[in-house]
Amino acid sequence: MGSFLRYTALAVIVVGSLFLSACAGVKPWEREDLSRPGMQVDPDPLVSAADDHIYFSREASKGGRSFGGGGCGCN
């Protein structure tokens, strides 16, 4: 009987915490701050594309940033 109460209390705590951790709504006037380039995952896609091209050319491998080594035996 004691373990049943313990599991019930744990279930109530878990379900209660799920209800309390709801997503927050973004107000229309707050969207400006979230859409700024500094808030993006990739703030400057042109610079990232140039860096990827340089790394790809140097390592002679496609997807140079995401994989270790590039066929040169290093890493």
N, C-alpha and C positions, 0 to 999 in steps of 0.2 A: 504494500500500500504506500509506503514511503517513497519508493522509486517512481510510482505512478505520479505522485504529486510533484516530484522533482522534474520529471519529463514534461509534465503539463506546464509547470512554471517556466521551464526553458523554452517551450514552444510559444508561450505567451510573450516572453521577452523577445524572441526572434521575430515573431509576427509584428509585434509592436514597433520594433526598431525598423522593420521594413516600411511600415506606414509613416514613421517619422522622418525617414530619409527620402522624401519625395523630391522630384526634380524641381528646380526653381524656374519660374517663368522669367523671361527677359522682356523688359519693358521696351517699347519702341525707341525711347530716347537713350536707352543703354546700348542699342545695337550699333551705334556709331563707334563706340569704343571697342566693341568686339570685332568690328570689320576692318580695323586699321591693319596695315601691313605687318606691324610688329607683333600682332596677335596671331598671325597665321603660322601654320606649321612650317611652311617654306616662304619666308618673307620676301625673297627676291628670286623668282624662278629663273630669270635670265642669268643671273650670276651662278646659280646652282647648275644650270644646264652647261654653262661654259666650264665650270669646275669639273663636271662629269665628263665632258669631252676631253679636257686636258688629261684627266686621270685615265680615261679609256685609251687615249693615244699613247700615253707613257707606259701603261701596263700591258697593252695589247690584249685586253680582255673586255668582254661586254659586261656591263654591270660592275664596273671597277670598284665602286665604293662599298657595295654590299658583300663582296666576297674577299676573303683574305688571300694574299698572293696573287700573282698574275702570270704564272708560267715561268717566272724567272728563278724559282727555287727559294726565294726569300720568304720570310714569315714563319 
